[in-house]
Amino acid sequence: MDADPATVISVLREMKKAGKGVIGMKIMGQGKLSHDPNRAIEHAAKLDCLDSFTTGFTNSKQLDEVVNKLPLLSVA
């Protein structure tokens, strides 16, 4: 990321408000959250400024975890 999460999210919200589609990239925090994918996925899925996101998988098991986790989230 080019700045701290709060700053980036603020910019993403401005972009969304301006009618832009927003894709969150590499939500695992450059690998820093690879030990806790549930936290990363839940955070990204609940952001009001993202239309979709990528995770930057390092293996197929992570893909399976995401596919199984998303339907269980209560995203408002």
N, CA, C and O atoms as CSV, one atom per row, in Angstrom:
chain,resi,resn,atom,element,x,y,z
A,1,MET,N,N,0.846,-1.181,0.000
A,1,MET,CA,C,0.000,0.000,0.000
A,1,MET,C,C,0.883,1.233,0.000
A,1,MET,O,O,2.030,1.220,0.448
A,2,ASP,N,N,0.307,2.274,-0.513
A,2,ASP,CA,C,1.050,3.526,-0.583
A,2,ASP,C,C,0.917,4.378,0.668
A,2,ASP,O,O,1.600,5.393,0.805
A,3,ALA,N,N,0.047,3.974,1.579
A,3,ALA,CA,C,-0.179,4.725,2.823
A,3,ALA,C,C,-0.793,3.768,3.838
A,3,ALA,O,O,-0.998,2.588,3.554
A,4,ASP,N,N,-1.081,4.291,5.014
A,4,ASP,CA,C,-1.709,3.467,6.043
A,4,ASP,C,C,-3.137,3.110,5.619
A,4,ASP,O,O,-3.717,3.811,4.791
A,5,PRO,N,N,-3.720,2.024,6.175
A,5,PRO,CA,C,-5.054,1.589,5.760
A,5,PRO,C,C,-6.132,2.677,5.855
A,5,PRO,O,O,-6.960,2.787,4.951
A,6,ALA,N,N,-6.141,3.463,6.902
A,6,ALA,CA,C,-7.177,4.494,7.049
A,6,ALA,C,C,-7.117,5.504,5.901
A,6,ALA,O,O,-8.154,5.926,5.389
A,7,THR,N,N,-5.924,5.883,5.504
A,7,THR,CA,C,-5.767,6.833,4.401
A,7,THR,C,C,-6.217,6.212,3.089
A,7,THR,O,O,-6.933,6.845,2.312
A,8,VAL,N,N,-5.803,4.981,2.842
A,8,VAL,CA,C,-6.175,4.303,1.595
A,8,VAL,C,C,-7.690,4.128,1.526
A,8,VAL,O,O,-8.294,4.395,0.487
A,9,ILE,N,N,-8.302,3.689,2.603
A,9,ILE,CA,C,-9.756,3.489,2.617
A,9,ILE,C,C,-10.478,4.807,2.376
A,9,ILE,O,O,-11.493,4.830,1.680
A,10,SER,N,N,-9.987,5.884,2.926
A,10,SER,CA,C,-10.578,7.200,2.698
A,10,SER,C,C,-10.550,7.560,1.210
A,10,SER,O,O,-11.540,8.049,0.666
A,11,VAL,N,N,-9.426,7.320,0.564
A,11,VAL,CA,C,-9.307,7.599,-0.870
A,11,VAL,C,C,-10.242,6.694,-1.674
A,11,VAL,O,O,-10.881,7.143,-2.625
A,12,LEU,N,N,-10.319,5.429,-1.289
A,12,LEU,CA,C,-11.218,4.508,-1.987
A,12,LEU,C,C,-12.673,4.947,-1.855
A,12,LEU,O,O,-13.445,4.828,-2.806
A,13,ARG,N,N,-13.046,5.448,-0.695
A,13,ARG,CA,C,-14.420,5.938,-0.516
A,13,ARG,C,C,-14.701,7.149,-1.401
A,13,ARG,O,O,-15.800,7.287,-1.939
A,14,GLU,N,N,-13.720,8.017,-1.550
A,14,GLU,CA,C,-13.875,9.164,-2.450
A,14,GLU,C,C,-14.059,8.686,-3.890
A,14,GLU,O,O,-14.901,9.209,-4.621
A,15,MET,N,N,-13.281,7.707,-4.286
A,15,MET,CA,C,-13.398,7.166,-5.638
A,15,MET,C,C,-14.772,6.547,-5.862
A,15,MET,O,O,-15.393,6.770,-6.901
A,16,LYS,N,N,-15.243,5.775,-4.899
A,16,LYS,CA,C,-16.561,5.132,-4.994
A,16,LYS,C,C,-17.658,6.182,-5.090
A,16,LYS,O,O,-18.581,6.057,-5.895
A,17,LYS,N,N,-17.550,7.218,-4.263
A,17,LYS,CA,C,-18.534,8.309,-4.276
A,17,LYS,C,C,-18.563,9.007,-5.635
A,17,LYS,O,O,-19.607,9.505,-6.055
A,18,ALA,N,N,-17.434,9.044,-6.312
A,18,ALA,CA,C,-17.335,9.674,-7.627
A,18,ALA,C,C,-17.822,8.743,-8.743
A,18,ALA,O,O,-17.737,9.082,-9.924
A,19,GLY,N,N,-18.333,7.567,-8.360
A,19,GLY,CA,C,-18.904,6.659,-9.343
A,19,GLY,C,C,-17.933,5.666,-9.954
A,19,GLY,O,O,-18.260,5.013,-10.945
A,20,LYS,N,N,-16.770,5.545,-9.391
A,20,LYS,CA,C,-15.765,4.612,-9.908
A,20,LYS,C,C,-15.969,3.223,-9.319
A,20,LYS,O,O,-16.382,3.076,-8.169
A,21,GLY,N,N,-15.678,2.221,-10.113
A,21,GLY,CA,C,-15.635,0.857,-9.606
A,21,GLY,C,C,-14.312,0.663,-8.887
A,21,GLY,O,O,-13.268,1.085,-9.385
A,22,VAL,N,N,-14.341,0.029,-7.722
A,22,VAL,CA,C,-13.131,-0.095,-6.919
A,22,VAL,C,C,-12.840,-1.578,-6.642
A,22,VAL,O,O,-13.690,-2.312,-6.138
A,23,ILE,N,N,-11.632,-1.986,-6.982
A,23,ILE,CA,C,-11.178,-3.354,-6.733
A,23,ILE,C,C,-10.078,-3.316,-5.682
A,23,ILE,O,O,-9.045,-2.678,-5.885
A,24,GLY,N,N,-10.292,-3.987,-4.577
A,24,GLY,CA,C,-9.257,-4.108,-3.551
A,24,GLY,C,C,-8.229,-5.127,-4.015
A,24,GLY,O,O,-8.588,-6.224,-4.444
A,25,MET,N,N,-6.969,-4.776,-3.934
A,25,MET,CA,C,-5.911,-5.646,-4.436
A,25,MET,C,C,-5.095,-6.244,-3.294
A,25,MET,O,O,-4.738,-5.555,-2.338
A,26,LYS,N,N,-4.813,-7.518,-3.411
A,26,LYS,CA,C,-3.922,-8.215,-2.478
A,26,LYS,C,C,-4.307,-7.960,-1.019
A,26,LYS,O,O,-3.524,-7.421,-0.237
A,27,ILE,N,N,-5.509,-8.353,-0.682
A,27,ILE,CA,C,-6.051,-8.039,0.646
A,27,ILE,C,C,-5.327,-8.741,1.786
A,27,ILE,O,O,-5.604,-8.456,2.951
A,28,MET,N,N,-4.421,-9.637,1.482
A,28,MET,CA,C,-3.673,-10.315,2.542
A,28,MET,C,C,-2.562,-9.429,3.092
A,28,MET,O,O,-1.699,-9.908,3.828
A,29,GLY,N,N,-2.572,-8.147,2.747
A,29,GLY,CA,C,-1.608,-7.202,3.324
A,29,GLY,C,C,-0.176,-7.509,2.947
A,29,GLY,O,O,0.715,-7.499,3.797
A,30,GLN,N,N,0.044,-7.780,1.683
A,30,GLN,CA,C,1.390,-8.118,1.197
A,30,GLN,C,C,1.953,-9.323,1.948
A,30,GLN,O,O,3.154,-9.406,2.206
A,31,GLY,N,N,1.067,-10.250,2.291
A,31,GLY,CA,C,1.472,-11.468,2.983
A,31,GLY,C,C,1.459,-11.379,4.491
A,31,GLY,O,O,1.596,-12.392,5.176
A,32,LYS,N,N,1.294,-10.169,5.021
A,32,LYS,CA,C,1.328,-9.998,6.479
A,32,LYS,C,C,0.133,-10.639,7.172
A,32,LYS,O,O,0.200,-10.938,8.364
A,33,LEU,N,N,-0.972,-10.856,6.434
A,33,LEU,CA,C,-2.147,-11.489,7.023
A,33,LEU,C,C,-2.363,-12.901,6.488
A,33,LEU,O,O,-3.432,-13.479,6.683
A,34,SER,N,N,-1.364,-13.460,5.819
A,34,SER,CA,C,-1.521,-14.799,5.269
A,34,SER,C,C,-1.750,-15.847,6.361
A,34,SER,O,O,-2.311,-16.909,6.094
A,35,HIS,N,N,-1.324,-15.556,7.568
A,35,HIS,CA,C,-1.559,-16.467,8.695
A,35,HIS,C,C,-2.995,-16.358,9.223
A,35,HIS,O,O,-3.445,-17.219,9.980
A,36,ASP,N,N,-3.717,-15.297,8.822
A,36,ASP,CA,C,-5.081,-15.056,9.293
A,36,ASP,C,C,-5.984,-14.617,8.133
A,36,ASP,O,O,-6.495,-13.497,8.128
A,37,PRO,N,N,-6.176,-15.512,7.148
A,37,PRO,CA,C,-6.965,-15.122,5.976
A,37,PRO,C,C,-8.404,-14.735,6.306
A,37,PRO,O,O,-8.990,-13.901,5.616
A,38,ASN,N,N,-8.980,-15.329,7.349
A,38,ASN,CA,C,-10.356,-14.972,7.711
A,38,ASN,C,C,-10.468,-13.494,8.060
A,38,ASN,O,O,-11.428,-12.829,7.671
A,39,ARG,N,N,-9.501,-12.990,8.783
A,39,ARG,CA,C,-9.504,-11.573,9.162
A,39,ARG,C,C,-9.416,-10.687,7.921
A,39,ARG,O,O,-10.155,-9.710,7.800
A,40,ALA,N,N,-8.532,-11.018,7.019
A,40,ALA,CA,C,-8.349,-10.225,5.806
A,40,ALA,C,C,-9.592,-10.259,4.924
A,40,ALA,O,O,-10.026,-9.225,4.417
A,41,ILE,N,N,-10.161,-11.440,4.741
A,41,ILE,CA,C,-11.338,-11.592,3.888
A,41,ILE,C,C,-12.527,-10.850,4.485
A,41,ILE,O,O,-13.227,-10.123,3.780
A,42,GLU,N,N,-12.752,-11.031,5.770
A,42,GLU,CA,C,-13.881,-10.373,6.419
A,42,GLU,C,C,-13.736,-8.855,6.342
A,42,GLU,O,O,-14.714,-8.153,6.085
A,43,HIS,N,N,-12.539,-8.349,6.561
A,43,HIS,CA,C,-12.312,-6.908,6.496
A,43,HIS,C,C,-12.635,-6.384,5.096
A,43,HIS,O,O,-13.364,-5.402,4.956
A,44,ALA,N,N,-12.105,-7.024,4.074
A,44,ALA,CA,C,-12.328,-6.571,2.696
A,44,ALA,C,C,-13.800,-6.690,2.303
A,44,ALA,O,O,-14.351,-5.792,1.667
A,45,ALA,N,N,-14.429,-7.796,2.682
A,45,ALA,CA,C,-15.825,-8.022,2.297
A,45,ALA,C,C,-16.772,-7.014,2.948
A,45,ALA,O,O,-17.825,-6.709,2.388
A,46,LYS,N,N,-16.419,-6.509,4.093
A,46,LYS,CA,C,-17.301,-5.573,4.799
A,46,LYS,C,C,-17.034,-4.103,4.466
A,46,LYS,O,O,-17.790,-3.227,4.887
A,47,LEU,N,N,-15.968,-3.828,3.715
A,47,LEU,CA,C,-15.706,-2.437,3.347
A,47,LEU,C,C,-16.795,-1.939,2.403
A,47,LEU,O,O,-17.157,-2.622,1.445
A,48,ASP,N,N,-17.307,-0.764,2.677
A,48,ASP,CA,C,-18.371,-0.201,1.846
A,48,ASP,C,C,-17.861,0.428,0.557
A,48,ASP,O,O,-18.651,0.930,-0.242
A,49,CYS,N,N,-16.566,0.407,0.350
A,49,CYS,CA,C,-15.983,1.078,-0.803
A,49,CYS,C,C,-15.431,0.119,-1.853
A,49,CYS,O,O,-14.914,0.568,-2.876
A,50,LEU,N,N,-15.528,-1.186,-1.629
A,50,LEU,CA,C,-15.008,-2.146,-2.597
A,50,LEU,C,C,-16.146,-2.823,-3.351
A,50,LEU,O,O,-17.163,-3.206,-2.773
A,51,ASP,N,N,-15.944,-2.956,-4.652
A,51,ASP,CA,C,-16.889,-3.717,-5.473
A,51,ASP,C,C,-16.454,-5.175,-5.589
A,51,ASP,O,O,-17.287,-6.068,-5.743
A,52,SER,N,N,-15.166,-5.405,-5.516
A,52,SER,CA,C,-14.590,-6.746,-5.532
A,52,SER,C,C,-13.174,-6.656,-4.970
A,52,SER,O,O,-12.677,-5.566,-4.686
A,53,PHE,N,N,-12.529,-7.811,-4.813
A,53,PHE,CA,C,-11.154,-7.792,-4.327
A,53,PHE,C,C,-10.392,-9.015,-4.803
A,53,PHE,O,O,-10.978,-10.047,-5.130
A,54,THR,N,N,-9.080,-8.876,-4.834
A,54,THR,CA,C,-8.194,-10.009,-5.097
A,54,THR,C,C,-7.461,-10.312,-3.795
A,54,THR,O,O,-7.375,-9.472,-2.899
A,55,THR,N,N,-6.947,-11.504,-3.713
A,55,THR,CA,C,-6.278,-11.859,-2.470
A,55,THR,C,C,-4.781,-12.064,-2.618
A,55,THR,O,O,-4.053,-11.947,-1.632
A,56,GLY,N,N,-4.305,-12.360,-3.794
A,56,GLY,CA,C,-2.885,-12.672,-3.942
A,56,GLY,C,C,-2.591,-14.028,-3.328
A,56,GLY,O,O,-1.699,-14.152,-2.489
A,57,PHE,N,N,-3.334,-15.044,-3.740
A,57,PHE,CA,C,-3.157,-16.392,-3.204
A,57,PHE,C,C,-1.732,-16.891,-3.402
A,57,PHE,O,O,-1.080,-16.572,-4.397
A,58,THR,N,N,-1.264,-17.672,-2.450
A,58,THR,CA,C,0.029,-18.327,-2.612
A,58,THR,C,C,-0.140,-19.829,-2.830
A,58,THR,O,O,0.811,-20.525,-3.182
A,59,ASN,N,N,-1.377,-20.326,-2.613
A,59,ASN,CA,C,-1.637,-21.745,-2.884
A,59,ASN,C,C,-3.139,-21.966,-3.070
A,59,ASN,O,O,-3.945,-21.100,-2.729
A,60,SER,N,N,-3.505,-23.110,-3.602
A,60,SER,CA,C,-4.915,-23.393,-3.905
A,60,SER,C,C,-5.757,-23.563,-2.635
A,60,SER,O,O,-6.970,-23.361,-2.676
A,61,LYS,N,N,-5.149,-23.921,-1.535
A,61,LYS,CA,C,-5.893,-24.051,-0.270
A,61,LYS,C,C,-6.491,-22.698,0.137
A,61,LYS,O,O,-7.609,-22.642,0.649
A,62,GLN,N,N,-5.754,-21.621,-0.091
A,62,GLN,CA,C,-6.276,-20.296,0.235
A,62,GLN,C,C,-7.510,-19.973,-0.604
A,62,GLN,O,O,-8.458,-19.377,-0.093
A,63,LEU,N,N,-7.517,-20.351,-1.866
A,63,LEU,CA,C,-8.687,-20.140,-2.718
A,63,LEU,C,C,-9.891,-20.877,-2.150
A,63,LEU,O,O,-10.980,-20.311,-2.061
A,64,ASP,N,N,-9.704,-22.127,-1.768
A,64,ASP,CA,C,-10.788,-22.911,-1.178
A,64,ASP,C,C,-11.322,-22.245,0.091
A,64,ASP,O,O,-12.533,-22.210,0.306
A,65,GLU,N,N,-10.429,-21.719,0.928
A,65,GLU,CA,C,-10.846,-21.055,2.167
A,65,GLU,C,C,-11.728,-19.839,1.870
A,65,GLU,O,O,-12.738,-19.617,2.538
A,66,VAL,N,N,-11.340,-19.067,0.876
A,66,VAL,CA,C,-12.113,-17.870,0.526
A,66,VAL,C,C,-13.477,-18.264,-0.007
A,66,VAL,O,O,-14.491,-17.694,0.396
A,67,VAL,N,N,-13.512,-19.227,-0.905
A,67,VAL,CA,C,-14.779,-19.666,-1.493
A,67,VAL,C,C,-15.726,-20.155,-0.403
A,67,VAL,O,O,-16.928,-19.900,-0.474
A,68,ASN,N,N,-15.213,-20.841,0.588
A,68,ASN,CA,C,-16.047,-21.353,1.678
A,68,ASN,C,C,-16.421,-20.272,2.688
A,68,ASN,O,O,-17.482,-20.352,3.306
A,69,LYS,N,N,-15.574,-19.270,2.865
A,69,LYS,CA,C,-15.791,-18.225,3.875
A,69,LYS,C,C,-16.822,-17.190,3.431
A,69,LYS,O,O,-17.660,-16.780,4.233
A,70,LEU,N,N,-16.779,-16.767,2.185
A,70,LEU,CA,C,-17.627,-15.650,1.735
A,70,LEU,C,C,-19.125,-15.861,1.993
A,70,LEU,O,O,-19.775,-14.929,2.465
A,71,PRO,N,N,-19.700,-17.022,1.713
A,71,PRO,CA,C,-21.140,-17.168,1.968
A,71,PRO,C,C,-21.518,-17.080,3.448
A,71,PRO,O,O,-22.681,-16.840,3.772
A,72,LEU,N,N,-20.559,-17.271,4.342
A,72,LEU,CA,C,-20.827,-17.242,5.764
A,72,LEU,C,C,-20.784,-15.841,6.371
A,72,LEU,O,O,-21.240,-15.634,7.495
A,73,LEU,N,N,-20.237,-14.887,5.631
A,73,LEU,CA,C,-20.130,-13.518,6.143
A,73,LEU,C,C,-21.483,-12.838,6.121
A,73,LEU,O,O,-22.263,-13.007,5.183
A,74,SER,N,N,-21.751,-12.078,7.147
A,74,SER,CA,C,-22.952,-11.257,7.145
A,74,SER,C,C,-22.508,-9.849,6.792
A,74,SER,O,O,-22.134,-9.053,7.653
A,75,VAL,N,N,-22.562,-9.575,5.520
A,75,VAL,CA,C,-22.119,-8.273,5.003
A,75,VAL,C,C,-23.337,-7.413,4.764
A,75,VAL,O,O,-24.220,-7.752,3.977
A,76,ALA,N,N,-23.366,-6.285,5.467
A,76,ALA,CA,C,-24.532,-5.405,5.335
A,76,ALA,C,C,-24.274,-4.315,4.351
A,76,ALA,O,O,-25.146,-3.479,4.113
